[in-house]
């Protein structure tokens, strides 16, 4: 009896919540649904990253951005950078943050101020994760305050350093946390003596050194409910001979533990409709280069045309965003009229997304932040143009006598042959509107009427300044490039996998999903087959954790060399066979952009409301091998799929606020086997799906995608559906299929969904 | 048969001229010459036709790679394994991106020409480009086995280090070193790895070779060499190198640390020699000489040394001021300590030092100086220290509050200086008899303990500092004329004539630095240009090497 009495309140809450969700799923009761969502507990995803601008001159140059942000993004966290020299946020501004992250190595200008602020901020319950020192330089006078801050994570600094580390040894090491990509070095570095209070902090790495007749112990990696600490020497290791960095610390495990690894949905930018996203984009560099490939060279075909014929036209099932450098098509600036002809043909293809790769192809974006034409002209003059050939001189003479404009040649001093000058086409002064909006318009001018440019692809060093990004945003397109993601034998660390984006002022630049062939071919000096190795990065960023989408990113100059073209085709062939969902580059950029606006509210122990997600339509639960989605209690959920140890949940883009409810996996399996209903959930689809509507017996959904529409649904075993595809009110196809004994319902549609179609699944039998 | 043969021969010999002579109508000599020339030219032309190699070369030159490849594949299929064929095939396969076949050709080529450095390098490069790390390492090892190469050593060492194969790394550096590898960073690294194995003699040899070339720059590396030399019995060499390092860098911190190491290894004489050699009058290092004297109980000598030191010192560094005050108190000269504080500015002296100084000044009844020091101590600190608070009350002529405060003092926990102060205050507040009895009891206890253990027993008198930590205050000055009470002299009981081992108190005067270093972390803990480790650098991270470890943007 007593047990029953104890359970009564819980039972009451449970009944209330179930009833509330019942209300939620009934159309026309949106107000009630919102009431429940906002009565829940907001899941804080924002982390305040403090950096010292005197040492790390911009957020994207910080250790935090280079090393920590990607793992944090993977865990669903978003970073806001703040320079400690620019005044620290007031306590009132801290409410939205889950925690504070610092990675100081060099002395701060005003360490006392930082310490004062940390004390105040942490008193408000923020988690504190410190990589390196709390507020260097440490002095005896400051030690007490440092220890008050460290006490939040159960640590205290003795103010001493073991400087004969060869006598020390590893006393305790948590293999899950330390030794991720590289073991703890045999030759230990000098280390501070940090004491962990057992019970308050969980040590993951403890060293012991002899001291007098006894020993001294130091905890160099630890996590606690209040945050975490990792000594700088045990975070990443730089190897000077090979010039590479690797993690000693496991950043995924460390940040998850330090910032709280409670169960929650993680907004995911790699997956759509249960499949890893595939997208491809081409920067226009080398568009007008004559191909050296046998069969094309004889006809003096341009690289862009070779790419068109070999890598775009034969792959109508794989979308690609083609970024034209506008000046490449302008003979007056050094371009070529043929470039426009090719662009026109390319942009007319349904699988090609119109994009721009700038107007004059800046190499060094910072140069244009405070642009000075006189300085640019000075640079132009200082770079001697190659000597004119006799023929060129004769031609120029003839044109001059005839009073006609001279054709632009490679000897044109206003056309840069390399990045030693600020941009490629310098005849006209730089103008940011012309560079961005103007270039987009030129790209669109080559496209069929009504086909708009979808994305702006950064050139050169891919570090545009704030105003440039703003101009792209105001032009109504997404922007992308940079990051150069690699994870392979040559770049053997997740430190070379960048975060989702880079901030320039208040503007956001989305990084590309992968690196282009430039980094694989030693800056296009060969060997030119280098991009074959992209398969390694693709595999390593898929498993053991999916870190990035499948992105094939190259330049038009890949059409110049047979090895490079073979590599592109090889990757395209892999993509064609892979279980991916091909999307446009702008789709990925939109999803990545919307990662930063998602709101998550926990509405009960196993339910979360996900809103403000824009194009982002997947959330992930890690360590979820025993969990499944409870479709009956969820809303706006299409289905789910497992990858490694994670559960990827596909949300319906048409539902503004989705509610994801979990339950035990065994319960879900049993329910499905016993179910007599026609409830079906999506496993994965090659086409993007939205607007799922459950009908009296069956359901319908809108689909859009490239190539054949492979889909896998999960329903009750041996359930039959009559499946029809409808476009503009006209039924394109119809067939009847049955689920197998496990309830897997596989279906394949003809490639008809470049524009949206409706797919109806009606009960059969 | 014989006749026939003879006739035939006759025809052959004599017939032709006969025919020519007899048929002049259609066979002309010039025609004959032309025929000969024609067929000759045909023969020469045939001989001049390009062979397969030339045809392939021409096809490649003209960009007809497909046809060239076809010819080469045909030759390969026919069993041609010549170097030229394999090389051309490999080139063409690589050019068109057929990597498995390119690899096959290169492996065949390398197997056929194991001593060809160019081919072996090409094979290694191919493995690197195709990210076959195992193959790459194997190819590098093979190259190294055949011929020493500094770049190969560097690369191989880096690969092993990067992946954390420390034994392989250590073995490779050692093997390369034997063959002439001298890259400082890697030799120092080898020393660190060897030190982790505990082989300090080998460490000394390795680091000595680097230091002889004046390339041992890191403080930690120098400390390691110093310690390894001491352990290997090369104390004098260690000192000589330390002197040279100091002259090159003027790094007082390092020398002080080395002096600590010498003291810890009971090499006081050498420590003092080192301090004298590198120290200049009035600097922090020469102050160490006095501290070492005090460590060895040469109090009078230390006192006069400190006086001389003070006369030439400018005492600017707070750490030096603190050390001087404590040394002067230790040398039983509170007034000298006070003068040092005054010179530096009492307001800038650490509170802990001020407390010790005030107590010592009060103990020797230097009221004026005491009041000056007291004025700089925070009221909270005074309030938290009953003895000092009592001294202040007495100084202000308030015996009753002083009496109450003194009753809270745990006499057994006081060190000698404070005992003297306590006794004086007790006398001033009219409780002399109690004080005398207590001191006698303590002295008896100390004597007994000393007799039992042969060493003074800290016990109740375990020296503790003003903040409860190890004793930071000086030993008392014994002035029987000024202090009639039986206060034990410095390090001794007043009853027992047995001299107490000086270490009891002095050992704790300075921070011990056995394997620890005082917190000098206000410098970069990891100098960016450090040899052994660098802060894991993003492309523009301060202190990055010139080459960028990240993929360059496109």
Interface residues (C-beta under 8 A of the other chain):
Chain A: X55 X56 X57 X61 X62 X63 X65 X66 X67 X105 X106 X107 X133 X136 X137 X138 X139 X140 X143 X159 X160 X161 X162 X163 X164 X166 X167 X179 X182 X183 X185 X186 X187 X188 X189 X190 X192 X193 X209 X210 X211 X212 X216 X232 X233 X235 X236 X237 X238 X239 X240 X241 X242 X243 X244 X245 X246 X283 X285 X292 X294 X297 X298 X460 X461 X462 X463 X481 X482 X484 X486 X488 X489 X490 X491 X492 X495 X496 X515 X516 X517 X518 X519 X523 X527 X528 X529 X530 X532 X533 X536 X555 X561 X562 X563 X564 X565 X566 X567 X570
Chain B: X63 X64 X65 X66 X94 X95 X96 X97 X98 X99 X128 X129 X130 X131 X132 X133 X154 X155 X157 X158 X159 X161 X162 X163 X164 X166 X170 X185 X186 X189 X192 X193 X195 X196 X198 X220 X223 X224 X227 X257 X512 X514 X515 X516 X517 X518 X519 X520 X521 X522 X523 X524 X525 X526 X532 X533 X534 X535 X536 X537 X538 X539 X540 X541 X542 X545 X547 X548 X549 X550 X551 X552 X553 X554
